[in-house]
Amino acid sequence: EVLMQLSAGFSVPIVVVQHMPPNFTKALAERLDRQCQVRVKEAATGDQLVPGHVYIAPGGHQLIFERGRGAIKILPGDERMNYKPSVDITFASAANEFGGAVLGVVLTGMGADGCEGARLLKDRAATIWGQDEASCVVYGMPKAVANAGLTDEVLSLAHIARKLSQELG
C-alpha cells in the first residue's frame, strides 16, 4: 500500500526489512516492481542505494551497510536470531553508517524487533515513525517502539506514503 503510492521520481532510496522466509522476498520484490512506479528489487551485496529504488532484505539473511561506502551487504542469517532479516540489525547498521540522515518507519508486526535499532537511530538524531494501532494487523513492533518513547510520529498506513512524499518526495 505504501510503495504503490510513491512516484517514480521519489528522492530517496528505501530499504524494506520484512520478516519473511527465504524464497519469498524475491517473488515479493518482483511483484512490487511490476505494480509500483518506484523500482523494487531483492537486495544483494554491493547494491548502491539509489533514489527512487526499493531494496527488499532477502528472507533468511541480514541486511547491513558497508562502513564508509553505504553499499548493501547481505549476511547469512544467524540461527541465534529470531528474525532473519531483523529490523534491529539493519537499523543499527544504518545508525552507524548514516547517523541522523535516516527515517525509520516501523510497521505492523509481531514482537519488538526494531525497538533497539530505533533507539540507536534516535541516539544519532534520526527520525522514527510508527504505524498506528488502528491500521495495524498486529500492533507489536510499532507498539514496542512507541512504548519506549522513540516514535516521533504515529501515522495510519493510509497516510504514510503521503507524508513520505511531502517530506522527502
C-alpha positions as CSV (number, residue, x, y, z in Angstrom):
1,E,0.0,0.0,0.0
2,V,2.8,2.5,0.9
3,L,5.2,1.7,-2.0
4,M,2.4,1.8,-4.6
5,Q,1.7,5.4,-3.8
6,L,5.2,6.7,-4.3
7,S,6.2,8.3,-7.6
8,A,9.0,7.2,-9.9
9,G,10.9,10.3,-9.0
10,F,10.9,9.7,-5.3
11,S,14.0,11.4,-4.0
12,V,15.5,8.8,-1.6
13,P,16.2,5.1,-1.5
14,I,14.1,2.8,0.6
15,V,15.2,-0.4,2.4
16,V,12.4,-2.8,3.4
17,V,13.1,-5.4,6.2
18,Q,10.1,-7.8,6.4
19,H,10.1,-11.0,8.4
20,M,9.8,-13.5,5.6
21,P,11.4,-16.8,4.9
22,P,13.9,-17.4,2.1
23,N,12.5,-17.7,-1.4
24,F,9.5,-15.4,-0.7
25,T,11.3,-12.0,-0.8
26,K,12.5,-12.4,-4.4
27,A,8.9,-13.0,-5.6
28,L,7.6,-10.1,-3.4
29,A,10.2,-7.8,-4.9
30,E,9.4,-8.9,-8.5
31,R,5.6,-8.4,-7.9
32,L,6.1,-5.0,-6.3
33,D,8.4,-3.9,-9.1
34,R,5.6,-4.7,-11.6
35,Q,3.0,-2.8,-9.5
36,C,4.9,0.3,-8.3
37,Q,6.4,3.3,-10.0
38,V,9.5,3.1,-7.9
39,R,11.9,0.3,-8.8
40,V,11.8,-2.7,-6.4
41,K,14.4,-5.5,-6.2
42,E,15.6,-8.0,-3.7
43,A,18.7,-6.6,-2.2
44,A,22.1,-8.1,-3.0
45,T,25.6,-7.5,-1.6
46,G,27.2,-4.5,-3.4
47,D,23.9,-2.7,-4.3
48,Q,24.4,1.0,-4.1
49,L,21.5,3.0,-2.7
50,V,19.8,4.9,-5.5
51,P,16.9,7.4,-5.1
52,G,13.6,6.0,-6.2
53,H,14.7,2.4,-5.7
54,V,13.4,0.0,-3.0
55,Y,15.6,-2.8,-1.7
56,I,13.9,-5.8,0.0
57,A,16.1,-7.6,2.5
58,P,16.3,-11.3,1.5
59,G,14.5,-13.7,3.7
60,G,16.7,-15.8,6.0
61,H,19.5,-13.3,5.8
62,Q,20.6,-10.0,7.4
63,L,21.0,-6.7,5.6
64,I,23.6,-4.2,6.8
65,F,25.5,-1.3,5.2
66,E,29.2,-1.5,4.4
67,R,31.1,1.0,6.5
68,G,32.3,4.1,4.6
69,R,30.5,3.0,1.3
70,G,26.9,2.9,2.2
71,A,26.5,-0.1,-0.1
72,I,24.3,-3.0,1.0
73,K,25.9,-6.1,2.4
74,I,23.9,-9.3,2.8
75,L,25.0,-11.7,5.6
76,P,23.8,-15.2,6.4
77,G,21.1,-15.5,8.9
78,D,22.5,-16.4,12.3
79,E,20.5,-19.3,13.9
80,R,20.6,-17.4,17.2
81,M,18.5,-14.6,15.8
82,N,14.7,-14.9,16.0
83,Y,14.2,-12.7,12.9
84,K,16.0,-13.2,9.6
85,P,16.0,-10.5,8.4
86,S,16.0,-8.4,11.6
87,V,15.0,-4.7,11.6
88,D,17.2,-4.2,14.7
89,I,20.3,-5.3,12.8
90,T,19.5,-3.1,9.8
91,F,18.6,-0.1,11.9
92,A,21.8,-0.5,13.9
93,S,23.9,-0.6,10.8
94,A,22.0,2.4,9.3
95,A,22.7,4.3,12.5
96,N,26.4,3.5,12.3
97,E,26.7,4.4,8.6
98,F,24.2,7.2,8.1
99,G,23.6,8.7,11.6
100,G,20.8,11.1,11.7
101,A,20.1,11.1,8.0
102,V,17.7,8.2,8.4
103,L,14.0,8.0,8.6
104,G,13.0,4.6,10.2
105,V,9.4,3.6,9.7
106,V,8.1,0.7,11.9
107,L,5.0,-1.0,10.5
108,T,2.7,-3.8,11.7
109,G,4.4,-6.9,13.0
110,M,4.7,-9.3,16.0
111,G,7.3,-8.8,18.7
112,A,9.6,-5.9,19.4
113,D,12.1,-6.2,16.5
114,G,13.1,-2.7,15.6
115,C,12.9,-1.2,19.1
116,E,16.6,-1.4,19.9
117,G,17.6,-0.4,16.4
118,A,15.2,2.6,16.7
119,R,16.9,3.5,20.0
120,L,20.3,3.5,18.2
121,L,18.9,5.7,15.4
122,K,17.4,8.1,17.9
123,D,20.7,8.4,19.7
124,R,22.1,9.7,16.4
125,A,19.2,12.2,15.9
126,A,17.4,10.1,13.3
127,T,13.6,10.3,12.9
128,I,11.3,7.4,13.7
129,W,7.7,7.0,12.5
130,G,5.4,4.2,13.7
131,Q,2.1,2.8,12.3
132,D,-0.9,3.5,14.4
133,E,-2.7,0.7,16.2
134,A,-6.0,1.1,14.3
135,S,-4.4,0.3,10.9
136,C,-2.1,-2.5,12.1
137,V,-2.8,-6.1,11.6
138,V,-0.6,-6.9,14.6
139,Y,0.3,-3.9,16.9
140,G,3.5,-5.4,18.3
141,M,6.6,-3.8,16.7
142,P,5.2,-0.2,16.4
143,K,3.8,-0.5,20.0
144,A,7.2,-1.5,21.4
145,V,8.9,1.5,19.7
146,A,6.1,3.9,20.8
147,N,6.1,2.5,24.4
148,A,9.9,3.1,24.5
149,G,9.3,6.7,23.7
150,L,11.2,6.5,20.4
151,T,8.4,7.4,17.9
152,D,8.4,11.0,16.5
153,E,5.1,10.5,14.7
154,V,2.4,7.9,14.7
155,L,0.6,7.6,11.4
156,S,-2.1,5.4,9.8
157,L,-1.0,3.2,7.0
158,A,-3.1,5.3,4.6
159,H,-1.2,8.4,5.5
160,I,2.4,7.1,5.5
161,A,3.0,7.4,1.7
162,R,1.5,10.9,1.5
163,K,3.7,12.0,4.4
164,L,6.8,10.4,2.8
165,S,6.1,12.2,-0.4
166,Q,5.5,15.5,1.3
167,E,8.6,15.3,3.5
168,L,11.0,13.5,1.1
169,G,9.4,13.2,-2.3
